[in-house]
Amino acid sequence: MIKKSADVGRAVTSLLEEEGMTNGQMAFDLNVSAQLISHYKHDRRPMQQDIAKDSLEIYHDSPEYRGDLLHNFSHGYTSPVFRGKAIERHRLAIEANAEREIKEALQKIEEVCLAKPPGAATAEERESIEKLMDELVEARAFIDNLVMMLEKEYNIPIMKRIQRLLPKWKSKGWI
């Protein structure tokens, strides 16, 4: 499921801008050439999995870089970092979008009945379930982007939050 290599141009470019780094500084950190960093930035060469892993350890305090790499290396299984022209990148705007998408997902949950066994679902019911899944994925993507934004702006590492919640999840029998 995890790719051996992935194009990471947007991730590298954003990280360099965010950190105010040069290609040479990143190359030094990753023990590669500045030319290779340039190739990554312009998607002329994909980043190998081992370098990506090292970079995640080095730049662990950049949630958006981590989000970009995880998205690219997971074949898009994780949420992308929202940076499009139609997205306001302020925490309040991301929060408002997350709230809207969560409400839409909850509304769809109320509309769709999952009580019927999957094999007995009609084509129309399957279509409703697909729409439910779309709403849930959109809500998840905005939640993930909101968490990245909060982690970045308030300097609250998500991994610490997860580590703190693990015992609770275990005690409830969820994991």
GIRAHU-V891525 format. One record per backbone hydrogen bond with DSSP energy under -1.0 kcal/mol. NH is the residue of the N-H (numbers start at 1). CO is the residue of the C=O. If there is no record, write none. Layout:
[[NH/CO] [NH/CO]]
//
This chain:
[[3/73] [6/47] [12/8] [13/9] [14/10] [15/11] [16/12] [17/13] [18/14] [19/15] [20/16] [21/16] [26/22] [27/23] [28/24] [29/25] [30/26] [32/27] [37/33] [38/34] [39/35] [40/36] [41/37] [42/38] [43/40] [44/39] [45/39] [47/6] [49/4] [52/48] [53/49] [54/50] [55/51] [56/52] [57/53] [58/54] [59/55] [62/59] [66/62] [67/63] [68/64] [69/65] [70/66] [71/67] [72/68] [73/69] [74/70] [76/71] [77/74] [87/84] [94/90] [95/91] [96/92] [97/93] [98/94] [99/95] [100/96] [101/97] [102/98] [103/99] [104/100] [105/101] [106/102] [107/103] [108/104] [109/105] [110/106] [111/107] [112/108] [120/117] [121/118] [126/122] [127/123] [128/124] [129/125] [130/126] [131/127] [132/128] [133/129] [134/130] [135/131] [136/132] [137/133] [138/134] [139/135] [140/136] [141/137] [142/138] [143/139] [144/140] [145/141] [146/142] [147/143] [148/144] [149/145] [150/146] [151/147] [152/148] [153/149] [154/150] [161/157] [162/158] [163/159] [164/160] [165/161] [166/162] [169/165] [170/166] [171/167] [172/168] [173/170] [174/169]]
//
